[in-house]
Amino acid sequence: MSDSITKKSTKKLFLHDKPFMILQTINNNDGRIYSAMISKKIDCSYAYIVKLIKIMNALGITTSEGTNHKKLIKLTVKGKRTFKHLSEL
């Protein structure tokens, strides 16, 4: 985990609806989803989605594969566990 991403900021991240909705959307689409698709599905700006995905990638929750403009977003094992625990709350 990088110095700029602390445990406190991680907790703060998941106290909002949109990060959970991102995880839910990725989980429901078997990892075959792009940032733009997530943006449309949860009615959120593309820039905000990209920012959150970057943070989730840094935390090891998601991975991104592909070119700069079209990156498939997938949940890692850690991401699947995180989603499972959050959905049980």
C-alpha positions in Angstrom: 0.0 0.0 0.0 1.5 3.4 -0.9 2.2 6.1 1.6 -0.6 8.3 0.2 -3.2 5.6 0.7 -3.5 5.0 4.4 -5.9 2.7 6.3 -7.9 5.8 7.3 -8.4 6.8 3.7 -9.4 3.2 2.9 -12.1 3.2 5.5 -13.3 6.6 4.4 -13.4 5.3 0.8 -16.0 2.6 1.6 -18.2 4.8 3.8 -19.6 6.1 0.5 -22.2 4.5 -1.7 -20.4 4.8 -5.1 -17.4 2.7 -4.2 -19.6 -0.2 -3.1 -21.8 0.3 -6.2 -18.6 0.0 -8.4 -17.7 -3.3 -6.7 -21.2 -4.5 -7.1 -21.3 -3.6 -10.8 -18.0 -5.3 -11.5 -19.0 -8.4 -9.5 -22.3 -8.7 -11.4 -20.7 -8.4 -14.8 -18.0 -11.1 -14.2 -15.2 -8.6 -14.7 -16.2 -7.9 -18.3 -16.8 -4.2 -17.8 -15.2 -0.9 -18.6 -15.1 2.3 -16.6 -17.5 4.0 -19.0 -20.0 1.2 -18.6 -19.7 1.5 -14.8 -20.2 5.2 -15.0 -23.5 4.8 -17.0 -24.8 2.0 -14.8 -24.4 3.8 -11.5 -25.0 7.3 -12.9 -21.7 8.8 -11.8 -19.1 10.8 -13.7 -16.5 8.9 -15.7 -13.7 10.9 -14.1 -14.8 10.0 -10.6 -15.1 6.3 -11.6 -11.5 6.3 -13.0 -10.2 8.0 -9.8 -11.9 5.4 -7.6 -10.7 2.5 -9.8 -7.1 3.8 -9.6 -7.4 3.8 -5.8 -8.9 0.3 -5.8 -6.1 -0.9 -8.1 -3.5 0.5 -5.7 -5.3 -1.3 -2.8 -5.2 -4.6 -4.7 -9.0 -4.8 -4.9 -9.3 -4.5 -8.7 -7.1 -5.0 -11.7 -7.3 -3.2 -15.1 -6.3 -4.9 -18.4 -6.2 -3.4 -21.8 -5.3 -0.1 -23.6 -5.5 3.3 -22.1 -9.0 4.0 -23.3 -10.5 0.5 -23.0 -9.5 -1.3 -19.8 -11.4 -4.3 -18.6 -11.9 -3.9 -14.8 -11.9 -7.1 -12.7 -12.1 -7.9 -9.0 -9.1 -9.6 -7.5 -9.5 -12.3 -4.8 -9.1 -9.5 -2.2 -11.8 -7.5 -4.1 -14.2 -10.4 -4.1 -13.7 -10.9 -0.3 -14.1 -7.1 0.3 -17.3 -7.1 -1.7 -18.7 -10.1 0.1 -18.0 -8.6 3.5 -19.4 -5.2 2.5 -22.6 -6.8 1.1 -23.1 -8.6 4.4 -23.2 -5.4 6.3 
